[in-house]
Amino acid sequence: MIERGQTAADTAEPITSGKRSHLVDLVKGLAILLVVYGHTAQGVAHRGWWTGPGMAFSEDFIYSFHMPAFFFVSGLFVLGSIRRRGASNYTLEKFKTILYPYLLFAVITAALGPLTRRFQVTYSPFHWKAFLLNVADGSVSWFLFTLFFCLLLALLTARLPNWLRFLLAVVAGISPVYGSYIIDRVLREFCFVAAGMWVGNHIFMLERLEKTKAALGLVLLGGFQVVTIYFYGYAGRWNYILMGLTGTAALFLLARLLEKHRVGDALGWLGRASLATFLLSAFAQGATRVVLSNVFHTNNLWLQLLLPTAFAAVLPAIVWYQQDQWRLGWLFHWPF
């Protein structure tokens, strides 16, 4: 139910749900900005505009923690949500706010394929069988599909002690691959949801952490992340969990430092619109890249990195906050 003075953007779940916290919103803003930048950088690299060790390090560094941060945040308020809603309403809510937009944008992306294919590096003609298989195994958008099943797994393990749930999740996460791609993904990422469930509302204690201590912790954890990626490269199965947790912790410490700054306000604004950014950023990013290449005839690395990232982060957020006025709420959550 939407109370007087609230909008759909205030009440709909932007990828994750729970008690409103500026600190958590800020972390989601940082993480979604890294997601957009990572996709932009990959597009630039695929076109041969950015090569060399700098590109490889940038990608390995970002992907060591930016998606684990989302899974961790999604676990923070899961237990409270289950207690408030009950198992059936909790499951229904996740279908409406996570699985529904996954299915909707699978259809939208496929429908727009013939129009956007000439702007893509690779394009596969539409086939119903391939489309349905991709939707069924999560290939259309692995994150939302994986998150949905991770949150169902959280429901199934809600009665376990927090430490035991996390321990089992770690063991499953580092075990050899069994089953399908999506099963491996769920087992790989659920440990971060379990870590978030363990921390829970204790995350609000971070709001009282002295900023000097937060800065010191950020330097130490950030340094660890940089050194580890520099010497060992991409985080594999054996160190992915550690790198994901330390990188997420560093994001929270950075959020604490920016909490009362205008930059922090802007990042919190992005964080609250994280679902819209995740779903729509590819369209804004691609359009900006095409304008730069075909209208302004430039493949300058910095322009192709910064402008598509900026537009792909801001434009979807504007759509999110205007969803009531523009009657676009159905894009992000079940309309009935």
Disulfide bonds with the S-S distance in Angstrom:
none
